Amino acid sequence: MFESIIRDVLVHHLESKCLINDPQHGFRKRHSCLTNLLTFLEKVTGYIDSGSNVDTVFLDFAKAFYKVPHYRLAMKLASHEIGGKVHDWLVEWLSGRYQRVCLHGSLSSWLAVLSEVPQGSVLGPILFLIYINDLDTGIKNSLLKFADNTKS
């Protein structure tokens, strides 16, 4: 319940201040897989109609939610004007997690989880969007994102 309230506050903050870059079509209202596809189709047909060549690069980040370092995410939260108690609560929510592996009945020792936004959580998707929001910074070509998939 509390996570849902935090998520709603974060989404409102990010959307009202236009802090999530427009090419992101995943985990956002009025930005879906369909809007991503239609935007891509419009761009490609525009290039083809003008006689230009079209090259497309597709990226899919494997296990993307597991590869978000907590310390970098904390910095990106601050760069998205998320500070104070909300920032501190999110950092605390991510910390203190431990995991171990069981292989053929043998258990490893417990290790701290230093990167990951928990999949299946209410906050995971919005935290992931904040983390990859600047992925297209410095890219000259058109770039479209849908969650952890990117095409340019």
NORVEN-V191300 format. One record per residue. SS is DSSP state (~ for helix, > for strand, _ for the rest). NEAR is the number of other ideal C-beta (glycine too) atoms within 8 Angstrom. Layout:
BEGIN
ss=SS near=NEAR
ss=SS near=NEAR
END
This chain:
BEGIN
ss=_ near=4
ss=~ near=5
ss=~ near=9
ss=~ near=8
ss=~ near=8
ss=~ near=12
ss=~ near=11
ss=~ near=8
ss=~ near=9
ss=~ near=12
ss=~ near=10
ss=~ near=8
ss=~ near=12
ss=~ near=13
ss=~ near=11
ss=~ near=6
ss=_ near=7
ss=_ near=5
ss=_ near=9
ss=_ near=11
ss=_ near=7
ss=_ near=4
ss=_ near=9
ss=> near=14
ss=_ near=13
ss=_ near=14
ss=_ near=8
ss=> near=10
ss=_ near=5
ss=_ near=5
ss=> near=9
ss=_ near=7
ss=~ near=8
ss=~ near=6
ss=~ near=10
ss=~ near=14
ss=~ near=8
ss=~ near=8
ss=~ near=10
ss=~ near=10
ss=~ near=8
ss=~ near=8
ss=~ near=9
ss=~ near=10
ss=~ near=8
ss=~ near=8
ss=~ near=10
ss=~ near=9
ss=~ near=6
ss=_ near=6
ss=_ near=4
ss=_ near=6
ss=_ near=4
ss=_ near=7
ss=_ near=4
ss=_ near=7
ss=_ near=6
ss=> near=7
ss=> near=8
ss=> near=7
ss=_ near=9
ss=_ near=4
ss=_ near=6
ss=~ near=11
ss=~ near=12
ss=~ near=8
ss=~ near=9
ss=_ near=14
ss=> near=8
ss=~ near=12
ss=~ near=7
ss=~ near=9
ss=~ near=14
ss=~ near=11
ss=~ near=8
ss=~ near=12
ss=~ near=13
ss=~ near=10
ss=~ near=6
ss=_ near=11
ss=_ near=8
ss=_ near=11
ss=_ near=7
ss=~ near=5
ss=~ near=5
ss=~ near=11
ss=~ near=12
ss=~ near=8
ss=~ near=9
ss=~ near=14
ss=~ near=11
ss=~ near=8
ss=~ near=7
ss=~ near=10
ss=_ near=7
ss=_ near=4
ss=_ near=9
ss=> near=8
ss=> near=7
ss=_ near=9
ss=_ near=6
ss=> near=7
ss=> near=6
ss=_ near=3
ss=_ near=4
ss=> near=6
ss=> near=6
ss=_ near=9
ss=_ near=5
ss=_ near=6
ss=> near=8
ss=> near=5
ss=_ near=8
ss=_ near=6
ss=> near=8
ss=_ near=11
ss=_ near=13
ss=_ near=9
ss=_ near=7
ss=_ near=4
ss=_ near=8
ss=_ near=6
ss=_ near=14
ss=~ near=12
ss=~ near=9
ss=~ near=12
ss=~ near=12
ss=~ near=15
ss=~ near=14
ss=~ near=14
ss=~ near=11
ss=~ near=11
ss=~ near=12
ss=~ near=7
ss=~ near=8
ss=~ near=9
ss=_ near=5
ss=_ near=4
ss=_ near=7
ss=_ near=3
ss=_ near=5
ss=_ near=6
ss=_ near=11
ss=> near=12
ss=> near=14
ss=> near=10
ss=_ near=9
ss=_ near=10
ss=> near=11
ss=> near=13
ss=> near=10
ss=_ near=10
END
